[in-house]
Amino acid sequence: MDRIDEAIGIGNTHGEVADKFEHFRLTAEPGQAVAAPRVVECPAHFEWRLVDDRLVDGQNFVVFEVVRSNVAPVPAYPKTLYYTGDGVLRVAGQTIEFSEQFLP
């Protein structure tokens, strides 16, 4: 799958050590609802607002609210990469067509 090595490199690079946008040749654009930039090369963007971080100490649990989301029109069904922890990645994006079996 395209860009897996790049995604691993981004995850393994600390922002205090290198400018990830420059190092990985990513294009930044301003977020629309938050101060953090968005990555143009990503087909989907979620902008988050921290709601609750009371359980971050001890449980590493935080609650965010999505305040803005954008999805690129192309590709219509992008393959997406998910990091599940412990060095394991999952790829989603297979499209299965069953529209003929559904009523209008």
N, C-alpha and C positions, 0 to 999 in steps of 0.2 A: 504494500500500500504506500502511496506517495507520502512523503514527509514524516514517516515514523521516526527515522533517525534524528530529524530536526526537532520533533516534539520531545524526544528523550533528552536531547542536548539542552533544550530550553528548560526542561524540568530540572536538569542537573546543574544549571548555571544560576548562581545567586546574583540577584540584581545589584548588590553592593560590589561585586567583583567585576561585572561587565554590563554594558548597556545592551540588553537583549535585542532591542530593535535594531541597533547598529550591527552587532555581532552576527545575528541570524538574518540580516537584510529583510526585516519586517517593516511594513508601512504602518505608521501610527496615524490615527485620526482622532479628533476630540470625541469624548463621550457626549451624549446628548443630555443625560440626566445626572451624571456623576463626573467628578474631576479626572478619573482614570481614563487613559486612552484606550481605544479599541484597535484591534489588529485587522487591517483591511483584508488580509489573506484568509481570514476565517469566514466560513459561510454563515455563521450564526453568532450573534452577540447578545449577552445578557448583562445588563447593568444592575448592580446590587446596592442595597442600602442595609447596613448593619442594624438589626432590630434588637438582638439580645446576645451578650457575650458573657453572661454571669457564670456559665458552666465551662468556660474555656480552660480554666485551671482545674486540673484533676480529671476532666472528662473529655477535653478537647472538642467541645460541642458549641457551635454558634448558630444563630438563626439570622438569615438574611431575607430580605424582600426584594423580588425582582421589580424594579421601577421602570425599566425600559427593555424591550427586546427587538431585535431586527434579524431578519433572515434574508439572505441573498436569493433572488429568483432563479439563479443558475448556479450550480446544477439543481434541478428540482428535487432530487433525492440524493444528497451527498452522503458519502461514506463518512461516518464519524468515529473518532477514536476516543476511548474512555480508559482512564487509568484507574484500576481497581485496588491498587496497593500491592506491595511486595514484588514490584517489577512485572506485574501482570497487566497487559493491555487487552482491551476488547474492541472489536470493530463491528459497527452496526451499519446498516445501509442497504441491505438486500430488500428489494421491492418484490412483493408477491401480488399479482393481479387477480382479483376475484370479483371485479365490478359487474360482470355478467350475472352473477348469482344474487345480486342485491336489487331490490325493487327501487324504482325511482322515488 
